[in-house]
Amino acid sequence: MTYKRGRVVERDVVVTGIGAITPLGADVASTWAGLLAGESGIAVHALPAFEGAGLRPLVAGVMAADPADLVSPTQARRMDRSQQAALVAAAEAWADAGRPEVDPDRLAVAVGSAIGGVQTLLTQHDTLRTDGVRRVSPRTVPMLMPNAAAAQLSIEYDARAGSYTPVSACSSGAEAIAHAARLIRAGEADVVIAGGTEAAITPVTVAGFLQARALTHHNDDPASASRPFAADRSGFVLAEGAALMVLESAQHARARGAHIHATLAGFGIAADAHHITAPDPDGTGQVSAMRKALAQARLSPHDVDHVNAHATGTAVGDAAEAHAIHEVFGPHATVTAPKAALGHLFGAAGAIEALVAVLAVQHATTPPTRNLTAAAIDPALGLDVVTVPRSASRPAVLSNSFGFGGQNVSLVVAQA
């Protein structure tokens, strides 16, 4: 933190590197191209683990490449799938940032995950039951703990300013990015590798969401199964992947001549304090998060080109978010919903959608919401949902991430 004429001046936070592995692609370029082209990363997957569990072949957004094939054999053996994905996305982001030379004591990591290494937990539990204690891997705990992805990146990049793991359901990745901005603005770090990762497509998570009636029942055509803001929406499609970005103080980035993709202009965090799964129907927490983010960015709603909506495709969730958006931006606000193409990456969702917001600002383009025509949009929501790529005319994008527990995070990304 710097001081100017007796006033505290918070340091600007900029994005200098981005990386991703998603159902649409194994990197940022293919993910962005697929999103703009209206492609779908959702398909039917007959996963071996689902045999005998009473589950039909799953409609899901599986990563476009196996992250185990993109890391070293040793790393693949010693890491859960969620950690492998984080390593892949971080490597792309670090390279994109120009592999900056940073004092290890000024480099931090913040990686959110809603569940962590659940695949390892379930696999090793099965091993214990069938083969006994001696067959359980000694690496089980470091592979299943939620903070392992952040820890592995801290080790990989010699990041000693701190390793953080927000665990806040669907807002985990966005909260990690907000925390990274706090570290930079407070002067505790110059550079932070931040984002989210998730690989939780398992029989128990799918069964739990099915029993909660949260998953879509539009399974006949997988590519159109995820329908945020549609009149006939029926739930979300579970997906997996990771997105990481390199955040820096503007001063540090300019001193080393880094290419700046965008500015992380503001963030807002608020809690509903209402219900463990249902959003507050009045949208109080969501409205608060959005207004905090705009105030911190010193922007008005009129400066925002569009809202990258949380929009999972549930009847209640989409309606609550639409109500909150009306409160902040007025009726017929412009929104887009990437989960129609990507599915719901759960703890990584907020990170990949923040990354999409960065690309939208950088390319002055609002990406479309797949599976929607003007006639298919729920008229009761009163939103201008972008269904084909649209040129952006304003300098900022607001990205929402709302999670179980009433955890709300909004990020404002603006032109550099």
RABEL-V909861 format. One record per residue. N is the residue number from 1. RES is the residue in one small letter. PSI is psi in whole degrees, -180 to 180 (none if undefined). OMEGA is omega as a letter, one per 40 degrees, with the letter a starting at -180 (none if undefined). Layout:
# RABEL-V909861
<<N | RES | PSI | OMEGA> <N | RES | PSI | OMEGA>>
This chain:
# RABEL-V909861
<<1 | m | 135 | a> <2 | t | 163 | a> <3 | y | 139 | i> <4 | k | 116 | i> <5 | r | 43 | i> <6 | g | -4 | a> <7 | r | 145 | i> <8 | v | 128 | i> <9 | v | 111 | i> <10 | e | 143 | a> <11 | r | 135 | i> <12 | d | 145 | a> <13 | v | 127 | a> <14 | v | 158 | i> <15 | v | 120 | a> <16 | t | -9 | i> <17 | g | 142 | i> <18 | i | 143 | i> <19 | g | 150 | a> <20 | a | 153 | i> <21 | i | 120 | a> <22 | t | 176 | i> <23 | p | -20 | i> <24 | l | -18 | a> <25 | g | 161 | a> <26 | a | 8 | i> <27 | d | 179 | a> <28 | v | -46 | a> <29 | a | -46 | a> <30 | s | -34 | i> <31 | t | -47 | a> <32 | w | -43 | i> <33 | a | -43 | i> <34 | g | -39 | i> <35 | l | -46 | i> <36 | l | -33 | a> <37 | a | -3 | a> <38 | g | 25 | i> <39 | e | 166 | i> <40 | s | 138 | i> <41 | g | 14 | a> <42 | i | 133 | a> <43 | a | 175 | i> <44 | v | 132 | a> <45 | h | 117 | i> <46 | a | 86 | a> <47 | l | 135 | a> <48 | p | -35 | a> <49 | a | -17 | a> <50 | f | -12 | a> <51 | e | 132 | i> <52 | g | -2 | a> <53 | a | 2 | a> <54 | g | 19 | a> <55 | l | 135 | i> <56 | r | 164 | i> <57 | p | 138 | a> <58 | l | 135 | i> <59 | v | 116 | a> <60 | a | 166 | i> <61 | g | 89 | i> <62 | v | 146 | a> <63 | m | 142 | a> <64 | a | -21 | i> <65 | a | 152 | i> <66 | d | 117 | a> <67 | p | -23 | i> <68 | a | -26 | i> <69 | d | -10 | a> <70 | l | 1 | i> <71 | v | 174 | a> <72 | s | 155 | i> <73 | p | -36 | i> <74 | t | -45 | i> <75 | q | -39 | i> <76 | a | -40 | a> <77 | r | -32 | a> <78 | r | 2 | a> <79 | m | 144 | i> <80 | d | 160 | a> <81 | r | -36 | i> <82 | s | -36 | i> <83 | q | -39 | i> <84 | q | -44 | a> <85 | a | -42 | i> <86 | a | -41 | a> <87 | l | -41 | i> <88 | v | -48 | a> <89 | a | -39 | a> <90 | a | -37 | i> <91 | a | -41 | i> <92 | e | -44 | a> <93 | a | -42 | a> <94 | w | -43 | i> <95 | a | -41 | i> <96 | d | -32 | i> <97 | a | -3 | i> <98 | g | 20 | a> <99 | r | 64 | a> <100 | p | 144 | i> <101 | e | 116 | a> <102 | v | 138 | i> <103 | d | 122 | a> <104 | p | -32 | i> <105 | d | -2 | i> <106 | r | 9 | a> <107 | l | 127 | a> <108 | a | 170 | i> <109 | v | 138 | i> <110 | a | 110 | a> <111 | v | 117 | i> <112 | g | 150 | i> <113 | s | 132 | a> <114 | a | -34 | a> <115 | i | -30 | a> <116 | g | -145 | a> <117 | g | 59 | a> <118 | v | -30 | i> <119 | q | -40 | i> <120 | t | -46 | a> <121 | l | -49 | a> <122 | l | -40 | i> <123 | t | -45 | a> <124 | q | -30 | i> <125 | h | -41 | i> <126 | d | -41 | i> <127 | t | -43 | i> <128 | l | -43 | a> <129 | r | -36 | a> <130 | t | -34 | a> <131 | d | -9 | i> <132 | g | 170 | a> <133 | v | -32 | a> <134 | r | -15 | a> <135 | r | -6 | i> <136 | v | 135 | a> <137 | s | 137 | i> <138 | p | -11 | i> <139 | r | 6 | a> <140 | t | -53 | a> <141 | v | -49 | i> <142 | p | -15 | i> <143 | m | -25 | a> <144 | l | -19 | a> <145 | m | 137 | a> <146 | p | -28 | a> <147 | n | 3 | a> <148 | a | -37 | a> <149 | a | -47 | i> <150 | a | -41 | a> <151 | a | -43 | i> <152 | q | -39 | i> <153 | l | -36 | i> <154 | s | -42 | i> <155 | i | -45 | a> <156 | e | -38 | a> <157 | y | 10 | i> <158 | d | 47 | a> <159 | a | 112 | a> <160 | r | 0 | a> <161 | a | -5 | i> <162 | g | 149 | i> <163 | s | 117 | a> <164 | y | 147 | a> <165 | t | 88 | i> <166 | p | 132 | i> <167 | v | 92 | a> <168 | s | 51 | i> <169 | a | -133 | a> <170 | c | -11 | i> <171 | s | 7 | a> <172 | s | -49 | a> <173 | g | -41 | i> <174 | a | -38 | i> <175 | e | -35 | i> <176 | a | -40 | i> <177 | i | -41 | i> <178 | a | -41 | i> <179 | h | -38 | i> <180 | a | -42 | i> <181 | a | -39 | i> <182 | r | -44 | a> <183 | l | -43 | a> <184 | i | -45 | a> <185 | r | -32 | i> <186 | a | -6 | i> <187 | g | 15 | a> <188 | e | -16 | i> <189 | a | 152 | i> <190 | d | -32 | a> <191 | v | 138 | i> <192 | v | 131 | i> <193 | i | 118 | a> <194 | a | 149 | i> <195 | g | -145 | a> <196 | g | 159 | i> <197 | t | 148 | i> <198 | e | 138 | i> <199 | a | 79 | a> <200 | a | 31 | i> <201 | i | 92 | a> <202 | t | 161 | i> <203 | p | -41 | a> <204 | v | -38 | i> <205 | t | -41 | i> <206 | v | -45 | i> <207 | a | -40 | i> <208 | g | -44 | i> <209 | f | -35 | i> <210 | l | -45 | a> <211 | q | -30 | i> <212 | a | -2 | a> <213 | r | 38 | i> <214 | a | -21 | a> <215 | l | 148 | a> <216 | t | 150 | i> <217 | h | 9 | i> <218 | h | 76 | a> <219 | n | -5 | a> <220 | d | -36 | i> <221 | d | 94 | a> <222 | p | -39 | a> <223 | a | -23 | i> <224 | s | 16 | a> <225 | a | -34 | a> <226 | s | 115 | a> <227 | r | 64 | i> <228 | p | 138 | i> <229 | f | 4 | i> <230 | a | 152 | i> <231 | a | -29 | a> <232 | d | 23 | i> <233 | r | 146 | a> <234 | s | 4 | i> <235 | g | 179 | a> <236 | f | 170 | i> <237 | v | 123 | a> <238 | l | 138 | a> <239 | a | 175 | a> <240 | e | 161 | i> <241 | g | -170 | a> <242 | a | 151 | i> <243 | a | 129 | i> <244 | l | 148 | i> <245 | m | 154 | i> <246 | v | 118 | i> <247 | l | 141 | i> <248 | e | 159 | i> <249 | s | 144 | a> <250 | a | -36 | a> <251 | q | -45 | a> <252 | h | -43 | a> <253 | a | -44 | a> <254 | r | -34 | a> <255 | a | -31 | a> <256 | r | 6 | i> <257 | g | 32 | a> <258 | a | 150 | i> <259 | h | 129 | a> <260 | i | 120 | i> <261 | h | -44 | a> <262 | a | 174 | i> <263 | t | 134 | i> <264 | l | 94 | a> <265 | a | -28 | a> <266 | g | 160 | i> <267 | f | 154 | i> <268 | g | 136 | i> <269 | i | 133 | i> <270 | a | 157 | i> <271 | a | 142 | i> <272 | d | -37 | a> <273 | a | 47 | a> <274 | h | -55 | a> <275 | h | 151 | a> <276 | i | -26 | i> <277 | t | -37 | a> <278 | a | 139 | i> <279 | p | 155 | i> <280 | d | 120 | a> <281 | p | -22 | i> <282 | d | -12 | i> <283 | g | 22 | a> <284 | t | -48 | a> <285 | g | -40 | i> <286 | q | -43 | i> <287 | v | -43 | a> <288 | s | -44 | a> <289 | a | -44 | a> <290 | m | -44 | a> <291 | r | -37 | i> <292 | k | -44 | a> <293 | a | -44 | i> <294 | l | -42 | a> <295 | a | -42 | i> <296 | q | -36 | i> <297 | a | -8 | a> <298 | r | 43 | i> <299 | l | 155 | i> <300 | s | 165 | i> <301 | p | -29 | a> <302 | h | -15 | i> <303 | d | -10 | a> <304 | v | 125 | a> <305 | d | -47 | i> <306 | h | 164 | i> <307 | v | 124 | i> <308 | n | 100 | a> <309 | a | 151 | i> <310 | h | -49 | i> <311 | a | 81 | a> <312 | t | -19 | a> <313 | g | 9 | i> <314 | t | 150 | a> <315 | a | -48 | a> <316 | v | -44 | a> <317 | g | -45 | a> <318 | d | -38 | i> <319 | a | -41 | i> <320 | a | -41 | i> <321 | e | -40 | i> <322 | a | -42 | i> <323 | h | -44 | a> <324 | a | -40 | i> <325 | i | -39 | i> <326 | h | -40 | a> <327 | e | -36 | a> <328 | v | -43 | a> <329 | f | -5 | a> <330 | g | 175 | a> <331 | p | 153 | i> <332 | h | 34 | i> <333 | a | 149 | a> <334 | t | 128 | a> <335 | v | 159 | i> <336 | t | 156 | a> <337 | a | 90 | a> <338 | p | -20 | a> <339 | k | -18 | i> <340 | a | -31 | i> <341 | a | -33 | a> <342 | l | -24 | a> <343 | g | -177 | a> <344 | h | 108 | a> <345 | l | 11 | i> <346 | f | -115 | a> <347 | g | -20 | i> <348 | a | -8 | a> <349 | a | -46 | a> <350 | g | -31 | i> <351 | a | -45 | a> <352 | i | -34 | a> <353 | e | -27 | i> <354 | a | -39 | i> <355 | l | -41 | i> <356 | v | -38 | i> <357 | a | -40 | i> <358 | v | -46 | a> <359 | l | -38 | i> <360 | a | -42 | i> <361 | v | -44 | a> <362 | q | -39 | a> <363 | h | 3 | a> <364 | a | 46 | a> <365 | t | 132 | i> <366 | t | 118 | a> <367 | p | 153 | a> <368 | p | 163 | i> <369 | t | 115 | a> <370 | r | 160 | i> <371 | n | 15 | i> <372 | l | 139 | i> <373 | t | 169 | i> <374 | a | -36 | a> <375 | a | -24 | a> <376 | a | -16 | a> <377 | i | 137 | i> <378 | d | 112 | a> <379 | p | -22 | a> <380 | a | -18 | a> <381 | l | -26 | i> <382 | g | 40 | a> <383 | l | 152 | i> <384 | d | 91 | a> <385 | v | 124 | a> <386 | v | 122 | a> <387 | t | -11 | i> <388 | v | 153 | a> <389 | p | 138 | a> <390 | r | 139 | i> <391 | s | 133 | i> <392 | a | 141 | a> <393 | s | -5 | a> <394 | r | 159 | a> <395 | p | -1 | a> <396 | a | 158 | i> <397 | v | 139 | i> <398 | l | 128 | a> <399 | s | 126 | a> <400 | n | 143 | i> <401 | s | 120 | a> <402 | f | 132 | a> <403 | g | 162 | i> <404 | f | 145 | a> <405 | g | -1 | a> <406 | g | 36 | a> <407 | q | 117 | a> <408 | n | 129 | i> <409 | v | 131 | i> <410 | s | 137 | i> <411 | l | 140 | i> <412 | v | 121 | i> <413 | v | 131 | a> <414 | a | 163 | i> <415 | q | 144 | a> <416 | a | none | none>>
